[in-house]
Amino acid sequence: MSTDENRNEQVDELNETAAAAEEEMQAESQEAGQDEVSEVEALNEQLQDSREQMLRLQAEMQNVRRRAEIDVEKAHKFALEKFVKELLPVADSLEKAVESTEGQEGTDQLVASIRQGAEMTLSLLLSTLKKFNVEPINPVGEPFDPQQHEAMSMVPAPDAEPNSVVAVIQKGYLLNGRVVRPAMVMVAKAQDAPKIDEQA
């Protein structure tokens, strides 16, 4: 075998080895590329999950903050409720004192001065309560409302609408629109339907 043939064979072998090496490198790079693509996809999924968790946490924090603000607002609005309940019997007593002296002002100077003092004290108490958003419920003539009124009895009242309040036994009170004490009332009874004369 000549040297040229030898060289040609060696060159062919080298070419084949180089081609095989190149194919192997391409295969490896494709595998590496696929590995990188799948790794990037996995990282994107993790990122998306993290974003969703963060958004959920933010929404939950906003809800917690909103609920806390509402609770604080209610605490401010209704902190005086127990205190107001304790003051209401005082207002009731002063009203009774004023009512008991009605029509007696001219008969006795002492009675007139007591009435005047009770009226002034009652007025001062009610104006002070009003400053703190305490309002009386005095529903004469209004329809009966079980949310704000407590029916003590039903009475026949031909001049009044059925189920309307005809008298207030004890005033009710609201604190910032919420019932502190319902009004005790008497309610008009519905008139019975007229009986039909069967013989007619």
Protein Blocks (a to p, Z undefined) as FASTA:
>chain_A
ZZklmmmmmmmmmmmmmmmmmmmmmmmmmmmmmmmmmmmmmmmmmmmmmmmmmmmmmmmm
mmmmmmmmmmmmmmmmmmmmmmmmmmmmmmmmmmmmmmmmgoilmmpmklmmmmmmmmmm
mmmmmmmmmmnopacddfehiacdfklpccfbdcddfkbcehiafbdfbdcddeehiafb
dcddddddddddddddfkZZ
